[in-house]
Amino acid sequence: MNRIGKFFLNIGAGINGVSDELASSGFFQYINNDRFNFDYSDLPNIVNEAYARTTDVYSIVSYLARNAASIRWHIKEYFPDGSHEIVYDSVANKVLTAPNKNQTWGEFMEEHFIYRLLTGDSYIHGVKPEGFEYFAELENLMSQYVEIRTPNMNQYSREVLGYDYFQSYNLKYTPEEILHTFYPNPCDTQPALYGLSPLEATLKVWKTSSERWNASAHVLKNRGVSGILTDNSDRPMTPEQAKAMQEQANKRLGGSGKFGQVMVSNKKLDFIKMGLSPQDMELLDLGVISLRALCNAYHVDSSLFNDPANKTFNNRKEAQKALWTDAILPEIYKTEAALNNWFMAPISKLENRDLRICPMLDNIEPLQQDLELLADRLTKLRTAGIISGNDARRQLGLDPIEDESMDSVYISQGQVDITEEINNENTK
């Protein structure tokens, strides 16, 4: 058994280095020379253990999901000339207000991101109104309870026959009713159609983090005494003397306001200190290392999670910017593309117009500095006569202005319309 496993065993964290509670859950075990085993068949217990009982995993996943869910979404109509405008009269707008009777859009999206961040999969169930082919309600399925049906339950088949949902009851859905988004999975640890769970990639890390807290709890719970006060003379104390000494120690050291006092005795006594060795204390300090490893896996910087020793970024603003560009925006874009293909396409066909669901990314504060730099660069290009005003607006994510001058290219000297000058030269 490795050193960490022996340490946890020695302090009473349970057999084979894990707590009795974890060992009895059925999914966590040491196999093949102390390696952890990730059993996808018991994914519900894994999710419960990692998210509900591991502080670092909960902190990172909930932080990402809440920030991603804070983004507002809207419906846009796109026109043949490339222009677009926000619309409020589509049936899709009702879903953006309340995707189902129990959730707001923000609550729905937060739940969606949490499931995918934990299990590598997200399943959205769409409900169609009677007689229509579009979805009027959306709800998340708990991804740890979803099983994908394939021909003869072949784990290597990529043909989806349907989805089985085993959360409290068994429901069956057709492939058309479910929007399945997932992380690519090149591994053979599970059937090919499922995404790769970040909890598998970080298994040893979050288990170490969890067991570190279990170890700390066991130390505090079972510590009992900090040391033993013993008679070191040639003649041992009688039971009466030992009892009197214990009463004096309790009175002197255990009462309110007596912390740190030294008991005076006319006997030759010795104190045997009890507690963890410096090496064991180092193992309990693995928390920062585990936090950083988990942050790396989720593409965020640990300085956002109370790790002041991490100086990867010059300041918090840079860390916040990287949080959005490296972690949150990729999640939003993945969901945006999937919803447009599955949710918006039938509505566009129904209403006979090109409709798309789009996240509103204009007001993300950590990204505003980059937007200002882009605006300055586009202004210079506009002044130099390289792009038009509407070209600049499109690159900034703004709608074009219906004005002929905004589609013209000018030079800085006198702001002359060069397209007009060219036409005048041709007519001479």
C-alpha positions in Angstrom: 0.0 0.0 0.0 1.3 3.5 -0.8 2.2 6.1 1.8 -1.1 8.0 1.6 -3.1 4.8 1.9 -1.1 3.7 5.0 -1.6 7.1 6.6 -5.3 7.1 6.1 -5.5 3.5 7.5 -3.3 4.4 10.5 -5.5 7.3 11.6 -8.7 5.3 11.3 -10.0 6.5 7.9 -11.1 3.0 7.0 -9.8 -0.2 5.5 -7.6 0.1 2.4 -7.2 3.8 2.9 -10.8 4.9 2.5 -13.6 5.6 5.0 -16.1 2.9 5.8 -18.8 5.0 4.3 -17.0 5.3 1.0 -15.9 1.7 0.9 -19.5 0.6 1.4 -20.8 2.7 -1.4 -19.7 0.0 -3.9 -17.9 2.1 -6.4 -14.6 3.0 -4.9 -11.9 0.4 -4.4 -8.2 -0.2 -4.7 -7.3 -2.6 -7.5 -4.0 -3.7 -9.2 -1.4 -2.2 -6.8 -3.5 0.5 -5.2 -5.0 2.1 -8.3 -8.5 3.7 -8.0 -11.3 2.2 -10.1 -13.9 4.3 -11.7 -17.1 2.3 -12.2 -19.5 3.9 -14.6 -22.2 1.5 -13.6 -22.4 3.3 -10.2 -22.2 6.8 -11.6 -25.0 8.1 -9.2 -22.9 7.3 -6.2 -19.8 8.9 -7.9 -21.7 12.1 -8.6 -23.0 12.2 -5.0 -19.6 11.7 -3.5 -17.7 14.1 -5.8 -20.2 17.0 -5.9 -22.1 16.8 -2.7 -19.3 15.8 -0.4 -16.1 17.1 -2.0 -15.6 20.8 -1.4 -13.2 21.5 -4.2 -15.4 19.8 -6.9 -18.5 21.6 -5.7 -16.8 24.9 -5.6 -15.4 24.7 -9.1 -18.4 23.2 -10.9 -21.0 25.4 -9.2 -18.8 28.5 -9.9 -18.6 27.6 -13.6 -22.3 26.7 -13.9 -23.6 29.8 -12.1 -21.5 32.2 -14.2 -22.5 30.4 -17.4 -26.2 30.5 -16.4 -26.0 34.2 -15.7 -25.8 35.0 -19.4 -29.1 36.1 -20.9 -30.3 34.6 -24.2 -32.5 36.0 -27.0 -34.0 34.9 -30.3 -32.6 36.5 -33.5 -34.0 36.5 -37.0 -31.4 36.4 -39.8 -32.0 37.9 -43.3 -30.5 37.0 -46.7 -28.2 40.1 -46.7 -26.6 38.9 -43.5 -28.3 41.3 -41.2 -30.3 40.2 -38.2 -32.6 41.6 -35.5 -33.9 40.5 -32.1 -37.5 39.2 -32.2 -40.0 38.8 -29.4 -42.9 37.3 -31.2 -41.7 33.7 -31.7 -43.0 30.7 -29.8 -39.3 30.2 -28.8 -39.5 33.4 -26.6 -41.9 31.6 -24.3 -39.4 28.9 -23.6 -36.7 31.5 -22.8 -39.0 32.9 -20.2 -40.0 29.5 -18.6 -38.6 26.3 -20.2 -40.9 24.3 -17.9 -43.4 25.0 -15.1 -40.8 24.6 -12.4 -37.8 26.6 -13.6 -36.6 29.9 -15.0 -34.3 29.8 -18.0 -31.3 30.6 -15.7 -32.1 27.8 -13.4 -32.6 25.4 -16.3 -29.2 26.4 -17.8 -27.3 26.1 -14.5 -28.6 22.6 -14.0 -27.7 21.7 -17.6 -24.1 22.9 -17.2 -23.7 21.1 -13.9 -24.7 17.7 -15.3 -22.3 18.0 -18.2 -19.4 19.3 -16.1 -19.8 16.4 -13.7 -20.7 13.4 -16.0 -19.5 14.6 -19.4 -23.1 14.3 -20.7 -26.2 16.4 -20.7 -29.7 15.2 -21.7 -32.4 17.7 -22.5 -35.9 16.3 -22.9 -38.2 18.3 -25.2 -42.0 18.2 -24.9 -44.1 18.9 -28.1 -47.6 20.4 -28.0 -50.3 18.1 -29.3 -50.3 18.1 -33.1 -47.1 20.2 -33.5 -43.5 19.3 -34.4 -41.6 21.8 -32.2 -40.7 21.7 -28.5 -42.7 24.0 -26.2 -41.1 22.7 -23.0 -37.6 21.7 -22.1 -36.4 19.8 -19.0 -33.0 18.4 -17.9 -32.7 14.7 -17.2 -30.2 13.7 -14.4 -27.5 12.4 -16.7 -26.1 9.9 -14.2 -29.4 8.0 -14.5 -29.6 7.9 -18.3 -28.8 4.9 -20.3 -28.5 5.0 -24.1 -30.2 2.1 -26.0 -28.2 0.6 -28.9 -28.8 -2.5 -31.0 -28.4 -5.6 -28.7 -27.0 -3.1 -26.1 -23.7 -3.1 -27.9 -21.4 -0.7 -26.1 -19.4 -0.1 -29.3 -22.4 0.7 -31.5 -23.1 4.4 -32.5 -26.7 3.8 -33.5 -29.1 5.3 -30.9 -32.4 3.5 -30.5 -33.5 5.6 -27.6 -32.8 6.7 -24.0 -33.8 5.0 -20.8 -34.2 7.1 -17.6 -33.9 5.3 -14.3 -34.4 8.1 -11.8 -37.0 6.7 -9.4 -38.9 5.2 -12.3 -38.2 3.9 -15.7 -39.1 6.1 -18.6 -38.2 5.6 -22.3 -37.6 8.3 -24.8 -37.1 8.3 -28.6 -33.8 9.8 -30.0 -35.8 12.8 -31.4 -37.0 13.7 -27.9 -33.6 14.1 -26.4 -30.8 16.6 -27.0 -27.6 14.9 -26.0 -24.4 17.0 -25.7 -21.2 15.5 -24.4 -17.4 15.7 -24.2 -15.5 13.7 -26.7 -14.5 10.3 -25.4 -11.6 8.4 -27.0 -11.3 6.0 -24.1 -12.6 2.4 -23.9 -13.7 2.8 -20.2 -17.3 3.1 -21.2 -19.7 2.7 -24.2 -18.7 4.9 -27.1 -21.8 7.1 -27.1 -21.2 8.5 -23.7 -19.1 11.5 -23.0 -15.9 11.4 -20.9 -16.7 12.5 -17.3 -14.1 14.9 -15.9 -14.6 13.0 -12.6 -12.9 10.0 -14.2 -9.9 12.1 -15.4 -9.6 13.6 -11.9 -10.5 10.5 -9.9 -7.4 10.3 -7.9 -7.4 14.0 -7.2 -10.9 14.4 -5.9 -10.6 11.2 -3.9 -7.5 12.4 -2.3 -9.2 15.7 -1.5 -12.2 13.9 -0.1 -10.0 11.5 2.0 -7.9 14.4 3.3 -11.0 15.9 4.9 -12.1 12.5 6.1 -8.7 12.1 7.7 -8.9 15.5 9.3 -12.4 14.7 10.7 -11.2 11.4 12.1 -8.2 13.1 13.7 -10.4 15.6 15.5 -13.0 13.1 16.4 -10.7 10.4 17.8 -8.0 12.6 19.1 -9.1 12.2 22.7 -6.1 13.7 24.5 -3.2 15.7 23.3 -0.7 13.7 25.4 -0.1 11.6 28.5 1.1 13.0 31.8 3.0 10.1 33.5 5.0 9.4 36.7 8.6 9.1 35.7 9.9 8.3 39.1 11.3 5.0 40.3 8.2 4.5 42.4 4.9 4.6 40.4 1.9 6.4 41.7 -0.8 4.6 43.5 -4.3 4.5 42.0 -5.3 7.2 44.5 -2.4 9.4 43.4 -3.1 8.8 39.7 -6.8 9.7 40.2 -5.9 12.9 42.1 -3.4 13.8 39.4 -6.1 13.3 36.7 -8.5 15.5 38.6 -5.9 18.2 39.0 -5.1 18.0 35.3 -8.8 18.2 34.3 -9.3 21.2 36.6 -6.2 23.0 35.5 -6.2 22.3 31.8 -9.8 21.7 30.9 -11.6 24.6 32.5 -12.5 27.9 30.9 -9.7 30.4 30.9 -7.0 27.9 31.8 -5.8 27.2 28.2 -2.0 27.1 28.1 -1.4 26.9 31.8 1.2 24.6 33.2 0.3 22.3 36.2 2.8 22.4 39.0 3.6 19.1 40.8 6.2 18.0 43.4 6.4 14.6 41.6 8.9 13.7 38.9 6.6 13.7 35.9 7.0 13.3 32.2 4.7 14.4 29.3 4.3 12.2 26.2 3.0 14.2 23.3 0.4 12.6 21.1 -0.6 13.7 17.6 0.4 13.6 14.0 4.0 13.5 12.8 5.4 16.2 10.6 5.2 13.8 7.6 1.6 13.1 8.3 0.8 16.8 8.6 2.3 17.3 5.2 -0.2 14.8 3.8 -3.0 16.8 5.4 -1.7 19.8 3.6 -2.3 18.3 0.1 -5.4 20.3 -0.2 -3.8 23.1 -2.3 -2.2 20.6 -4.6 -5.5 18.8 -5.2 -7.3 22.1 -5.7 -4.8 23.2 -8.4 -5.1 19.8 -10.2 -8.9 20.0 -10.3 -8.7 23.6 -11.5 -6.4 22.5 -14.3 -8.9 19.9 -15.4 -11.7 22.4 -15.5 -9.5 25.0 -17.2 -9.8 27.6 -14.5 -7.1 29.3 -12.4 -6.9 28.3 -8.7 -6.3 31.9 -7.7 -10.1 32.3 -8.0 -10.6 29.7 -5.3 -8.6 31.1 -2.4 -5.1 30.0 -3.5 -3.1 33.2 -3.0 0.2 31.3 -3.5 -0.6 30.8 -7.1 0.9 33.6 -9.1 0.1 32.4 -12.6 -1.8 35.6 -13.4 -0.7 39.1 -12.6 -4.1 40.0 -11.1 -7.6 38.8 -10.5 -8.9 40.5 -13.7 -6.6 38.4 -15.9 -7.8 35.3 -14.1 -11.5 36.3 -14.6 -10.9 36.9 -18.2 -9.3 33.5 -18.7 -12.2 31.9 -16.8 -14.6 33.1 -19.5 -12.4 32.5 -22.6 -11.0 29.1 -21.5 -13.9 27.6 -19.5 -17.3 29.3 -19.7 -17.6 30.4 -23.3 -16.7 27.0 -24.8 -19.6 25.5 -22.7 -22.0 28.2 -23.9 -21.0 27.8 -27.5 -21.4 24.0 -27.4 -24.9 24.5 -26.0 -25.8 27.2 -28.5 -24.9 25.1 -31.5 -26.8 22.1 -30.2 -30.0 24.1 -29.4 -30.0 25.7 -32.8 -29.9 22.4 -34.6 -32.4 20.6 -32.4 -34.7 23.2 -30.8 -34.7 26.2 -33.2 -34.7 24.4 -36.6 -38.4 23.1 -36.2 -39.5 26.5 -35.0 -37.8 28.2 -38.0 -39.6 25.8 -40.3 -43.0 26.4 -38.5 -42.7 30.2 -38.7 -41.0 30.3 -42.1 -38.0 32.4 -41.1 -34.4 31.9 -40.1 -34.4 32.0 -36.3 -31.5 31.3 -34.0 -31.1 31.3 -30.2 -28.1 33.4 -29.2 -26.4 34.2 -25.9 -26.0 37.9 -25.0 -22.3 38.2 -24.5 -22.0 42.0 -24.8 -22.0 42.8 -21.0 -19.4 40.3 -19.7 -17.3 42.6 -17.6 -14.0 40.7 -17.7 -14.1 40.8 -21.6 -14.9 44.5 -21.9 -11.3 45.5 -22.0 -10.7 43.4 -25.1 -13.9 44.8 -26.7 -12.5 48.3 -26.1 -9.2 47.4 -27.8 -11.1 45.9 -30.7 -13.2 49.1 -31.0 -10.1 51.2 -31.1 -8.5 49.1 -33.8 -11.7 49.1 -35.9 -12.0 52.9 -35.5 -8.4 53.3 -37.0 -9.3 50.9 -39.9 -12.5 52.9 -40.5 -10.6 56.2 -40.4 -7.9 54.8 -42.8 -10.6 53.9 -45.3 -10.1 50.2 -45.0 -13.5 49.2 -43.7 -17.0 50.7 -43.6 -18.9 51.7 -40.5 -21.2 48.7 -40.8 -18.2 46.4 -41.2 -16.9 47.7 -37.9 -20.3 47.2 -36.2 -20.6 43.6 -37.4 -17.2 42.7 -35.9 -18.3 44.3 -32.6 -21.4 42.1 -32.7 -23.7 45.1 -33.3 -26.5 45.3 -35.9 -25.8 47.3 -39.0 -27.3 50.7 -39.5 -29.7 51.2 -42.4 -27.9 54.1 -43.9 -26.0 54.3 -47.2 -23.1 56.2 -45.7 -22.5 53.4 -43.2 -21.8 51.0 -46.1 -19.3 53.4 -47.7 -15.6 53.5 -47.2 -14.0 56.9 -46.3 -10.5 58.3 -46.0 -9.5 60.6 -43.2 -8.7 63.7 -45.3 -12.0 65.5 -45.4 -13.9 62.2 -45.0 -14.4 61.9 -48.8 -16.6 59.1 -50.0 -14.0 57.3 -52.3 -16.7 55.2 -53.9 -18.3 58.5 -55.1 -14.9 59.8 -56.3 -14.3 56.6 -58.3 -17.8 57.0 -59.9 -17.0 60.6 -60.9 -13.7 59.6 -62.5 -15.4 56.9 -64.5 -18.0 59.4 -65.9 -15.4 61.9 -67.1 
